[in-house]
Amino acid sequence: MLLDGAINAYLAMRVGIITKAYCSSLVKPERRKLRKSASLQAAKMTVSLVKKFGEVFAKQIGNKIKDKINQTGENIIEKGRIFLIE
């Protein structure tokens, strides 16, 4: 899921960088250099996004796991109380 999003973001940024270069240039840019430069820029941007959102994603998963563990513990305690009462 995170990898799919990162790949899509990379490709979208790369296309945007290339488009911006073509639209803002008075002289036709050299195709090979422009593509290579756009790939490098998009890669740098993607890495920073993955780091930022990867941390958020990991925290969210950690919180979900913690909640499930707490719920399971509460269920065990509750079942133990019912067992002791009966």
Backbone as a chain_set.jsonl record, in Angstrom:
{"seq": "MLLDGAINAYLAMRVGIITKAYCSSLVKPERRKLRKSASLQAAKMTVSLVKKFGEVFAKQIGNKIKDKINQTGENIIEKGRIFLIE", "coords": {"N": [[0.824, -1.186, 0.0], [1.797, 1.342, 0.917], [4.029, 1.359, -0.706], [2.903, 1.309, -3.292], [1.652, 3.805, -3.328], [3.91, 5.439, -3.081], [5.24, 4.918, -5.477], [3.36, 5.863, -7.335], [3.318, 8.571, -6.568], [5.968, 9.296, -7.132], [6.032, 8.971, -9.965], [4.07, 10.836, -10.744], [5.199, 13.232, -9.787], [7.526, 13.298, -11.307], [6.537, 13.55, -13.938], [5.282, 16.03, -13.615], [7.499, 17.692, -13.091], [8.897, 17.5, -15.505], [6.969, 18.564, -17.255], [6.738, 21.168, -16.238], [9.303, 22.12, -16.806], [9.304, 22.083, -19.626], [7.246, 23.902, -20.128], [8.158, 26.285, -19.024], [10.448, 26.897, -20.353], [12.295, 28.733, -22.766], [13.752, 27.779, -24.776], [13.893, 24.665, -26.407], [14.246, 22.039, -24.183], [16.963, 19.686, -23.665], [16.127, 16.432, -24.196], [17.016, 13.94, -22.975], [18.674, 14.806, -20.828], [16.838, 16.32, -19.392], [14.915, 14.403, -18.626], [16.489, 12.721, -17.017], [17.271, 14.491, -14.996], [14.761, 15.174, -13.968], [13.971, 12.687, -12.993], [15.824, 12.301, -10.91], [15.205, 14.498, -9.221], [12.522, 13.939, -8.591], [12.854, 11.494, -7.293], [14.26, 12.263, -4.977], [12.318, 13.865, -3.776], [10.316, 11.965, -3.368], [11.511, 10.18, -1.578], [11.694, 11.793, 0.717], [8.963, 12.157, 1.232], [8.112, 9.511, 1.701], [9.57, 8.915, 4.0], [8.43, 10.755, 5.802], [5.622, 10.104, 5.773], [5.791, 7.414, 6.225], [6.607, 7.204, 8.869], [4.336, 8.231, 10.145], [2.461, 6.344, 9.326], [3.536, 4.026, 10.51], [3.26, 4.7, 13.216], [0.485, 4.806, 13.414], [-0.211, 2.141, 12.903], [1.107, 0.941, 15.046], [-0.371, 2.046, 17.164], [-2.887, 0.891, 16.658], [-2.293, -1.822, 17.067], [-1.59, -1.739, 19.751], [-4.053, -0.964, 20.852], [-5.6, -3.239, 20.239], [-4.275, -5.178, 21.76], [-4.773, -4.177, 24.329], [-7.586, -4.389, 24.358], [-7.844, -7.17, 24.16], [-6.613, -7.963, 26.538], [-8.38, -6.789, 28.366], [-10.68, -8.264, 27.758], [-9.87, -10.831, 28.556], [-9.514, -10.424, 31.289], [-12.137, -9.743, 31.983], [-13.495, -12.133, 31.337], [-12.252, -13.78, 33.118], [-13.218, -12.742, 35.515], [-15.93, -13.346, 35.288], [-15.736, -16.131, 35.366], [-14.768, -16.476, 37.962], [-16.896, -15.507, 39.456], [-18.988, -17.26, 38.912]], "CA": [[0.0, 0.0, 0.0], [2.686, 2.495, 0.974], [4.89, 1.294, -1.884], [2.102, 1.734, -4.444], [1.501, 5.255, -3.227], [5.21, 6.063, -3.338], [5.507, 4.81, -6.911], [2.465, 6.804, -8.004], [3.789, 9.925, -6.269], [7.204, 9.488, -7.901], [5.714, 9.162, -11.381], [3.343, 12.103, -10.888], [6.155, 14.333, -9.61], [8.442, 13.286, -12.461], [5.798, 14.141, -15.058], [5.105, 17.451, -13.306], [8.785, 18.38, -13.246], [9.168, 17.572, -16.952], [6.003, 19.503, -17.825], [7.122, 22.51, -15.802], [10.507, 22.502, -17.547], [8.919, 22.378, -21.008], [6.39, 25.092, -20.17], [8.868, 27.491, -18.605], [11.667, 27.062, -21.144], [12.197, 29.454, -24.036], [14.446, 26.913, -25.727], [13.502, 23.276, -26.164], [15.249, 21.356, -23.348], [17.487, 18.418, -24.163], [15.216, 15.419, -23.67], [17.684, 12.972, -22.099], [19.096, 15.475, -19.592], [15.639, 16.706, -18.661], [14.335, 13.198, -18.007], [17.377, 12.266, -15.936], [17.162, 15.472, -13.923], [13.427, 15.027, -13.377], [13.974, 11.438, -12.226], [16.571, 12.536, -9.667], [14.424, 15.398, -8.365], [11.337, 13.214, -8.113], [13.319, 10.481, -6.337], [14.55, 12.953, -3.716], [11.04, 14.275, -3.186], [9.604, 10.757, -2.957], [12.166, 9.666, -0.369], [11.285, 12.606, 1.866], [7.552, 11.86, 1.503], [8.009, 8.166, 2.29], [10.048, 9.021, 5.381], [7.443, 11.483, 6.597], [4.376, 9.36, 5.916], [6.122, 6.099, 6.771], [6.583, 7.351, 10.323], [2.934, 8.387, 10.533], [1.844, 5.047, 9.086], [4.032, 3.103, 11.537], [2.632, 5.081, 14.486], [-0.92, 4.401, 13.374], [-0.255, 0.681, 13.049], [1.481, 0.666, 16.434], [-1.519, 2.375, 18.021], [-3.925, -0.124, 16.431], [-1.839, -3.047, 17.74], [-1.691, -1.481, 21.189], [-5.478, -1.008, 21.194], [-6.051, -4.637, 20.189], [-3.695, -5.859, 22.928], [-5.535, -3.72, 25.498], [-8.913, -5.0, 24.288], [-7.695, -8.589, 24.465], [-6.356, -8.044, 27.974], [-9.637, -6.489, 29.065], [-11.573, -9.416, 27.562], [-9.375, -11.93, 29.396], [-9.83, -10.066, 32.678], [-13.596, -9.844, 32.143], [-13.844, -13.557, 31.34], [-11.763, -14.323, 34.39], [-14.163, -12.309, 36.548], [-17.144, -14.161, 35.13], [-15.397, -17.472, 35.83], [-14.652, -16.456, 39.414], [-18.216, -15.255, 40.012], [-19.798, -18.465, 38.768]], "C": [[0.873, 1.257, 0.0], [3.585, 2.535, -0.26], [4.142, 1.736, -3.137], [1.943, 3.246, -4.467], [2.794, 5.987, -3.544], [5.538, 6.036, -4.831], [4.63, 5.791, -7.687], [2.904, 8.248, -7.788], [5.042, 10.242, -7.077], [6.889, 9.794, -9.363], [4.99, 10.49, -11.621], [4.29, 13.294, -10.755], [7.097, 14.435, -10.8], [7.774, 13.936, -13.669], [5.605, 15.636, -14.837], [6.373, 18.254, -13.499], [9.115, 18.544, -14.726], [8.245, 18.599, -17.612], [6.373, 20.937, -17.481], [8.341, 22.999, -16.59], [10.165, 22.86, -18.992], [8.12, 23.674, -21.094], [7.139, 26.373, -19.843], [10.108, 27.781, -19.455], [11.384, 27.836, -22.433], [12.852, 28.653, -25.157], [14.054, 25.474, -25.389], [14.6, 22.567, -25.361], [15.723, 20.05, -24.0], [16.744, 17.286, -23.437], [15.867, 14.483, -22.652], [18.076, 13.604, -20.763], [17.888, 15.854, -18.737], [15.016, 15.513, -17.947], [15.18, 12.708, -16.835], [17.27, 13.201, -14.73], [15.82, 15.345, -13.204], [13.351, 13.763, -12.522], [14.679, 11.621, -10.887], [15.79, 13.423, -8.701], [13.221, 14.682, -7.766], [11.726, 12.156, -7.083], [13.6, 11.113, -4.974], [13.258, 13.346, -2.999], [10.276, 13.067, -2.637], [10.192, 10.187, -1.671], [11.732, 10.47, 0.852], [9.82, 12.356, 2.232], [7.387, 10.507, 2.188], [8.49, 8.187, 3.732], [8.992, 9.655, 6.27], [6.195, 10.629, 6.834], [4.603, 7.94, 6.409], [6.095, 6.122, 8.286], [5.144, 7.452, 10.83], [2.222, 7.045, 10.426], [2.251, 4.048, 10.168], [3.403, 3.416, 12.895], [1.181, 4.632, 14.527], [-1.065, 2.896, 13.556], [0.09, 0.294, 14.483], [0.337, 0.947, 17.392], [-2.636, 1.347, 17.874], [-3.562, -1.429, 17.148], [-1.984, -2.9, 19.247], [-3.148, -1.547, 21.649], [-5.992, -2.444, 21.224], [-5.53, -5.419, 21.391], [-4.462, -5.47, 24.189], [-6.926, -4.34, 25.521], [-8.867, -6.474, 24.655], [-7.462, -8.789, 25.956], [-7.612, -7.792, 28.781], [-10.619, -7.652, 28.934], [-11.164, -10.594, 28.446], [-9.722, -11.659, 30.856], [-11.325, -10.228, 32.931], [-14.036, -11.301, 32.187], [-13.375, -14.219, 32.629], [-12.682, -13.944, 35.525], [-15.438, -13.138, 36.489], [-16.897, -15.565, 35.653], [-15.341, -17.534, 37.342], [-16.009, -16.262, 40.083], [-19.066, -16.51, 39.977], [-19.265, -19.485, 39.698]], "O": [[0.691, 2.137, -0.841], [3.869, 3.606, -0.795], [4.696, 2.465, -3.96], [2.086, 3.88, -5.513], [2.781, 7.03, -4.198], [6.05, 7.012, -5.38], [5.109, 6.472, -8.594], [2.867, 9.056, -8.715], [5.164, 11.33, -7.641], [7.41, 10.754, -9.931], [5.274, 11.184, -12.597], [4.196, 14.254, -11.52], [7.426, 15.534, -11.247], [8.375, 14.774, -14.342], [5.75, 16.424, -15.771], [6.332, 19.372, -14.013], [9.563, 19.61, -15.151], [8.689, 19.405, -18.429], [6.325, 21.819, -18.339], [8.396, 24.161, -16.994], [10.686, 23.841, -19.523], [8.299, 24.455, -22.028], [6.782, 27.44, -20.342], [10.746, 28.819, -19.278], [10.371, 27.619, -23.097], [12.538, 28.833, -26.334], [13.904, 25.12, -24.22], [15.748, 22.501, -25.801], [15.001, 19.41, -24.765], [16.747, 17.215, -22.208], [15.313, 14.262, -21.575], [17.847, 13.025, -19.701], [17.915, 15.724, -17.513], [14.633, 15.617, -16.781], [14.649, 12.328, -15.792], [17.189, 12.749, -13.588], [15.759, 15.402, -11.976], [12.74, 13.768, -11.454], [14.195, 11.156, -9.855], [15.72, 13.136, -7.506], [12.941, 14.809, -6.574], [11.005, 11.945, -6.108], [13.221, 10.562, -3.941], [13.124, 13.182, -1.786], [9.666, 13.143, -1.571], [9.455, 9.762, -0.781], [11.436, 9.899, 1.902], [9.473, 12.343, 3.413], [6.616, 10.374, 3.138], [7.889, 7.548, 4.595], [8.696, 9.156, 7.356], [5.766, 10.456, 7.975], [3.689, 7.326, 6.959], [5.621, 5.18, 8.921], [4.786, 6.827, 11.828], [1.471, 6.657, 11.321], [1.411, 3.31, 10.683], [3.053, 2.503, 13.642], [0.703, 4.137, 15.549], [-1.946, 2.436, 14.282], [-0.555, -0.576, 15.068], [0.099, 0.18, 18.325], [-3.264, 0.973, 18.864], [-4.42, -2.063, 17.763], [-2.441, -3.815, 19.933], [-3.447, -2.112, 22.7], [-6.734, -2.822, 22.13], [-6.254, -6.227, 21.972], [-4.768, -6.324, 25.022], [-7.4, -4.768, 26.574], [-9.737, -6.973, 25.369], [-8.049, -9.683, 26.565], [-7.884, -8.488, 29.759], [-11.313, -7.987, 29.894], [-12.017, -11.273, 29.017], [-10.169, -12.555, 31.572], [-11.736, -10.775, 33.954], [-14.878, -11.66, 33.01], [-14.035, -15.115, 33.156], [-12.908, -14.754, 36.423], [-15.957, -13.576, 37.515], [-17.762, -16.135, 36.318], [-15.798, -18.503, 37.95], [-16.246, -16.799, 41.165], [-19.794, -16.79, 40.929], [-19.788, -20.598, 39.76]]}, "num_chains": 1, "name": "protein.A"}
